[in-house]
Amino acid sequence: MNGSSARVPGRLLTVKVACSRCTSPIGVALPSPMLSLRRLTDGSVRSVMDVIYDNDEAHLDGQGSAVTIGAFDGVHRGHRQVIATLRGLAADRDLRTVVVTFDRHPASVVRPESAPLLLTDLDQKLELLAQCGVDAAFVVRFDEQRAQETAAEFITADLVGTLNAKLVTVGSDFHFGNKRAGNVELLVEMGGDLGFETLAHELVDLNGQPSNESVSSTRIRAALRGGDLESANAMLGRPHEVRGVVGHGDGRARDLGFRTANLAIPETICLPADGIYAGWCRTPDGVNRACAISLGRRPTFYEFADTSLLEAHLIDFDADLYGQELAVQFVAHLRNELKFDSVDALIAQMGKDVDQCRTLLLG
């Protein structure tokens, strides 16, 4: 591995992290997460991944921790490679792995007018981190008080005081603390006094060269909103998933012969561009069901709709799902949203869309 060095507290290590190709076929539904996440409040045996909130009276004593810090929005390929590298370093040092992340994007507090839409909510993020084999997640409740905290206070109280950090790995351009005053240099300096190493990593392309085209949450959001679902899913390493509770619609889809589940998606979540998609819908029984997804403003019926509506037609499934939460995975973009001259033309196209989804997803 690049950047190996003697284990000297305060010494800056450097590694290059390549985003490896995901081996899971994009068109295959992801399994329902069977995770036993719990908050660590007592020191009992860990089930899958301990989830520690920053106001819990919990401290990771004894075995030290290898820690990485970030928003980890989407837990995409780049994030997973960073975590894989961290796990390897932790194993060499007999340390537990801890991901420090946030209950909301910090930008939503410090600059709410430009805060990005989220690829994953907190529950999704924790599930994905657990699937990466992380020992514990430390969730920072990021509010105005946290935003005023200095970088030195965070290092002393959280990294060392709560997590017993012996190794800290962050991006080479990482900044943290009030006014983003904390950086890698501060971690190195304080690590020398407090007994932890610092590792700086930079994302590179698959050829091992630094690249502006590396995987990032920002690029994934741009691809989704720009209608490039294929690129977004490739960077995520899985189909983009959103979750919402099924509500009552106006009944038009049912009247047209295609019953749909209308999902209320939080405004903070990043949706793909309007259009018709093939995907999977995970119902509360944990089963992934093929579906045709309509995301848009239904121009055939409404000329000036204010917001886009997400409707999922579950193929060969007709149970009552009102009031239940569903997870919808966007697998492939079929076509753009269209305004039809007649209801009959719309019905005919909807039938073709469902047939295409059936062939694509079920063979």
N, C-alpha and C positions, 0 to 999 in steps of 0.2 A: 504493500500500500504506500502511496506517495506520502511524503511528509513525516515519516516515522522519526521519533526523536526520543532522547532519554526522558524519563518521567520526572521532570523537575518542576515543582510548583512555581508558577510565574513564567515559565518558558512558553513561548508562542509556537504552537505546532501548526502546520499548514497541510491540508489535503485538498485534492481536486475531486469533486463529486460528479460522476457522469450519470445521466438519467438513462437507465437501462430500459430496454423494451419490455413492456408487460407481456406475460405469456398467456393471459386470459383472453379468449376471443371476445371481441367487443359485442358481438351479437348474442352472447350467452347471458341469460339472466343471472344476476348475482344472488348467492344464497341468502336466505333470511339470517341476519346476524343473531347468533345464539350466544350472547355475551352476558356475563354476570358482573356488570360494573357496580361498584359500591364505593361509598365514601369511606376513606380510612380514618376511623376515629378511635380505634381501640388496639391496634397491633395484632389482630387475629390473622389467620392464614389468608393470603390473597387468593381470590377465586380466579380471575383472569387479569384484570388490571385495576390497581387501586386508583381511585379518583379522590384527590385531596383538594379542598377549597381553601383559599388563603386565609379564611377566618376560622377554620377548624383548629382545634387545639391538638394538632398532630405534628409530630416531628419524626423524620426518618433517621433515627439514631442507629448506632452500630455500623453496619455496612454502609460505605460511602456511596455516592451517586454520581453517575455520568449524566449530565444535563444538557439538553438543547432547548432553545427558546425561540418562539415565534408564533405568529397567528395561525399557521398551519391550515389556512382556509382551503378546503378541498382535499387535503391530504393527498396531493397528486404524486406523480412519479418522482419528481425532484425531492419532495418531502420524504418519501419512503426510502429513497436512496440515502438521504442524510441520516435517517433513523437506522438503516441497516449498517451504515458506517459506525454510528454511535454504539450500536449493540456489539459490534466487533471489538471496538476499543474498550467497552465496558467489560466484556468477557476476558480480555487480556489482563485487566486490572482487578478482576473480581468485584465489580461495582454493579449496582442496580441501574437500570435505565429510566430516566425521568424526562418527560416532555413538559415544559412550562408553556402554557398557552393561555388564552383569554376567553372570558365568557361572552364577549362581543368584540368586534373589531375596534382597536384603540382609536382609529380615526373617527368613529362615531361619537366619541367624547371630545377629542381635541380639535377636530375640524369636521363637524357633522355635515356641513354643506357639501363636502366632497368625499364623504365616506363611501367606500365601494359596496356594491351588493355582494351578498355572501354566496359562496358555492355550497357551503354546508352550514347547518345550524349546529349548536353545541352538542346535542345528542349524537348527530351523525358523525361529527368530528371525533368524539370520544370512542364511538364504535369502530371507526376506521383506525384510530391509533391503537386500540386494543388488538385489532387484526394484524398490526405490524409487529406485535410481540413486545410492546412497551410494558415495563413493569409498573409504572405509575404515571399518571397525568396530574400536574399541579395546575389548577384552574385559578387564574387571577381574576377576581371580580373588578373589572376596570371601570372606575368611576372618577369623578372630579378629584376626590382625595388621592386616589392612586396616580392620577395624572400629575399631581404636584410632588410626588415622591421623587427624591433624587436617585440617581443611578447607584450611588454608594450605599444608600439606605436599602435599596432592593438587593444588592449583593450581600450585604451583611445580614439583613433580617431573613430574607427568603432563600437565596442560594445556599448560604452557609448555615444560617440559624435553623431553618426548617428542613432543608433538603440534604444537608451535610454533603455538599458538592465537593468532589475531588477532581472532576474533569468537567469543563464547560465548553461546548462547541456551538458556534454561531456563524452566521455569514460574515464574510470579510468586510462588508459595508454595514454591519448591524449597528443600530443606535437605539438607545433605550433611556428611560428616566425622564425627568422633567426637562423640557426643551430639547429632548434627544441628546443630552450632553454626554451620556454614557456611550462607550464604544469598545472596540477590541483592546485598544491600548489601556484603557482603565481596568478592564478585566485582567489583563496580564499584570498590571501593577499591583492591584489588590490581591490577585491570586497568589503572588509571591509572599504576601504577609499572612494571608488567610489559609493557605495550604491547598490550592487547587490549580490545575493546569488549564490553559486556554487553548482551544483549537479553532482556527479560522478556516472556513471552507468557502470555495467559490464554485458555482455551477459551470460546467463545461459541456461541450457537445460530445457526441458519441466517439469522436476521434481524440478526445482528451484535450481539446483546445478551448480556452475561454471563449464564450460566445454570448452575443446579445440575444440570441434566439433560444436560450435555455428555457426549460419549462418554468412557468410562473403562474400564480393565481391571476395576475393581471392579464396575461396573454390568454388564459382560458376564458375569463370573463369576456374579453374582446371577441374571441372566436364565437362564443355562444350568442352574444348579442348581434354579431355580424352575420349570423346564419351559417357558420362553418362548424356544424356539430361534429363532423368527422374529426377535425383537428382538435376540438375541445376534448372529445372522448379519448383520443390518442394521448393527449397530455395528461389527462386524469388517469388513464390506464383502466378505465371502466366507463360504463354509460353514466352520463350526468343524471343525478337523482334529486327529485324534489318531493316534499311530503306536505300533505294537507288534509284537512277534514272535509268529508263529503257533505255538501249542502244541497238545498233545493234550488233548482233552476227554474226556467220558465216552461219546461216540458216540451220544448220544440223538438229536441232530438228524439224523444220517445214517440212523439206524434209522427215523426218521419220514419220510424221503424228501427232506430238505432239508439237504444237506451244508453245514456252516458252517466258517469259519475262526475259531478262538478266539484272541483277541488278549490278550496280557499287557501291560496298560498300566501304566506307572510310577505309583506311588501319589502322586507329586507333581503329576500332570497333572489338570486340571479336566475332568470328564466331564459331559455333560448329565444331566438327570434320567432315571431308569429309564423305559423305554418302547420302542416299536417305531418305527423311523425308516426313511425312504428316504435313500439316499446313494450316494456313489461310493467305490470302493476302488481305490487305485493299487497295482498289483502290481509286482514287481521289474523287469518289462520296460518299465515306464514308462507302461503303458496304464491309463486310468481305466475301471473297469468298474462298471456299475450293480449295486447291492446292496440287500438288505433287512437292516437292522441290528436286532438284539435286544440291549438293554442292561437287565439286571435279574437277579433272583434265582430265576427259573423256579419260581414258586409252585405250578404244577401238579404238579411232582415233588418240590420241597423246601419244607418248611414254614418252616424257620428257617435259611436260607442266610446266611452271615456277610457275604459281599461280593457285589457285582454282577459279572456276567460279560458281556463284550462279544463277541458272535458276529455275523459278517457272512456272509450267504448271497449269494455272487456269482452273479448271474443269467446263465444260459447259459454257465457256466464250471465246469470240474471238474478242474483240474490240482492236483497235490500242492503245497501251499504251506508245509508244516511246516518250522519253523526259519527262515523268511524274514520280513523286516519288511514290513508293509503300512501304508499311510496311508489312514485312513477319514475321509471328509468327511460330516458330518451335514447333509443338505439340508432335510428336512421331517419333522416329527413326525406319525406316522400315528395312533397310539393309545397309551393307557396299557397297562402290563403287566397281564394278567388271569390269574386262576386258573380253569382250565376243569374241567368236571365229568368229562370223559372225554378220552382220547387222541385219539379220532376227532374230537371237537369242536375240539381244538387243531390237528390236521392241516388241517381244513377252513379254520380262520381263517388259518393260515400260508399256505395257498394263496391266499387273498384278499389277504393282505398283499403277497405277491410280485407278484400281478397288479397291485395298486395301484402298487407301485414301478415296475414295467415301464411302465405307462401314464404315470406322472408323469415319469419320467426319460428314457424312450426313445420316447414318443409312440405 
